[in-house]
Amino acid sequence: MAPLVELVGVGKGYGSATAVHPLSLRIGEGEFVSILGPSGCGKTTLLRMIGGFVTPDEGSILIDGRDVTRKPPEKRATNMVFQGYGLFPHMTVAQNVAYGLRIARVARTERARRVAEALDLIRLADLGDRAVSALSGGQRQRVALARALVMRPRVLLLDEPLSALDLKLRLAMQEEFRRIHAQVGGTFIFVTHDQAEAMSLASRICVMEAGRIVQDGTPEDIYRRPASRFVAGFIGEANLFEGVGSDERVRLSCGTVIPGAGAEGPIVCVVRPEAVTLAADPAALPDQCDARLFATVEDVVFLGPEVRTTLRTDSGAQALALSRTAGPLRPGDRVTMGWATADQQVIAA
Amino acid sequence: MRSMAHIGAALTAIFMLSPLVILVIFCFSESPLLAFPIEGWSLRWFDKAFSDPQFTNAFRNSMIVTGAVGVTSTLTGTLAALALAKLPPRLATATAAALSLPVMVPPLLLGVALLTFYSTWIGLPLGLPAVILSHLVFTQPLVMLMISARMASFDHAAVEAARDLGASPIQSFFHVTLPMIGPSITGGTLIAMALSLDDFLVTFFTIGGGMTLPTLMWGMLRKGIDPSVNVVAVTIMGLSIAATLIGFRLTRYRG
């Protein structure tokens, strides 16, 4: 099936700085894609190119098979939810939501029906006559969403829509986004710098670093099989052990040799903290822990559902283990860290 | 402490407003002398001023100048502010400073400079067109600065959102940009008109033979004070207040 949105060699620079290196991306109908990266990685520029607010220097953008590279935003089947919302301060909530339909000359009764439907969808049905200035941050966010959704866009673009909200509201809105995506369908492209937000919302994540997409996959893929040291460090927490790989074995910098298929030469072995088991006596480690490393406990923090143990390996690297139970460990104890090599990812450094 | 502050504020207000109140009171005094006690009330000074052909002529000239300056400085000032908003920030600051230079020149110098410029350089005859051009020199930058200040805190995402929802550049300007900066434009227009209406120095040098209300007042004062001068002053004041009230009414916040 042809993709709904297709970017072919799209690149953009500002003066001598490159915001987005030429990249290609295909997004299918109904996908919920998150573009994730630290600030300045080019993710917003990429989104604005899809929306028509930035013209790429090279490459072409196709939406539904039609080349829209040079088309202005008003000629594209995309609608955007802006980071600062961009609501019209001189209009009421309902007028804001109705604006696009008014421009499209949708008949008055049809317009009223669709506005009511959109306000219903974002659960603000009673606030249609309110001034935008009388709304809370979370409500403004919803109005911005309704204003875009009422157009029934083929592609909904969201530019860090939750960044201005506090944590509790952000979590509530994440749930709303999931519900709305399930309810209206459509393709959502969501830009964020918050990896937890990307993981919880999207069915597909494109991780960007310095103007390039460095990994593109499902949240689980990216978490379990990070393609680079950057991705491993950016998505969740990770132990990164440096070493040298050869013949299906890895010699870590502390001298320990563990089984490990993957890259040859200088490598980084990525182990998620929850995959690590700690034991004062190596013999007490379960059999599946075929990779082992000596370390010293630095701190033990009880967090309720889990216990966070920070450690220092004998080569001086910092390490982290998350476990259900605290065990009898104390700072200063010598322990063995064990994990199953099936849970590790060896990538070229 | 609070009551002291209130008394202080009241005294300041009285000090600032009392000259205006006295100015208005003497318009209605029977006596040709500007002195208390007032022995009787009359509208004769209004009659005298309004039936004076010099007054009607000056009034007409003031209206022409103020109207033309208001419309023109609003147009050019707004366009300049919109253009500034599109420039890179450093260039915009430099351009705004250069365009605002006339505001910093003392009006006396500006008047002399314009007189020399018109008569010896470009051969523009003195008169109302020359006065209008001269007023634009110092009103246009003010309008521009007021609208630029608004543009600085302007939410450009709102304009982008309008485009995103299908509006053409022209539609988004009239539906979103203009309503959002409208109050600043009206405010700028009113200030430009108020400055033009009561400008004496620049007008004096560039009008040649005619008169506007302020230059008429100056002429009357040289012949000796009688309350019809106050009537002219109150007319100017009334027009300014009316313009301001209309402005507030037009730009009141529609939530």
Contacts between the chains, C-beta under 8 A, distances in Angstrom:
chain1	res1	chain2	res2	distance
A	51	B	164	6.5
A	52	B	163	7.9
A	52	B	164	7.8
A	53	B	160	6.0
A	53	B	163	7.9
A	53	B	164	7.9
A	72	B	163	6.7
A	72	B	169	8.0
A	73	B	160	7.2
A	73	B	163	4.5
A	73	B	164	4.7
A	74	B	163	5.3
A	74	B	164	7.3
A	74	B	165	7.6
A	74	B	166	4.8
A	74	B	167	6.1
A	74	B	168	6.2
A	78	B	164	7.5
A	79	B	164	5.8
A	79	B	165	6.9
A	80	B	160	7.7
A	80	B	161	7.3
A	80	B	164	4.9
A	82	B	157	4.2
A	82	B	160	6.7
A	82	B	161	6.0
A	83	B	157	7.2
A	84	B	155	6.2
A	84	B	157	4.8
A	85	B	157	6.9
A	86	B	155	6.1
A	86	B	156	7.9
A	86	B	157	2.9
A	86	B	158	4.5
A	86	B	159	7.8
A	86	B	160	6.1
A	86	B	161	3.8
A	87	B	158	6.7
A	87	B	161	7.5
A	88	B	158	5.6
A	88	B	161	7.5
A	88	B	162	7.4
A	88	B	175	7.8
A	88	B	176	5.8
A	88	B	179	7.9
A	88	B	180	7.9
A	89	B	155	7.6
A	89	B	158	7.3
A	89	B	180	6.5
A	90	B	179	4.5
A	90	B	180	6.5
A	90	B	254	6.5
A	92	B	255	7.7
A	99	B	162	7.0
A	99	B	165	5.5
A	99	B	167	7.9
A	99	B	175	7.5
A	100	B	165	3.4
A	100	B	166	5.5
A	103	B	165	6.1
A	103	B	166	4.3
A	103	B	167	5.2
A	103	B	171	6.6
A	104	B	166	5.6
A	131	B	255	3.4
A	133	B	255	6.6
A	134	B	255	7.1
A	144	B	161	7.8
A	147	B	161	7.3
A	147	B	165	7.0
A	148	B	164	7.6
A	148	B	165	7.8
A	151	B	165	6.5
A	151	B	166	7.6
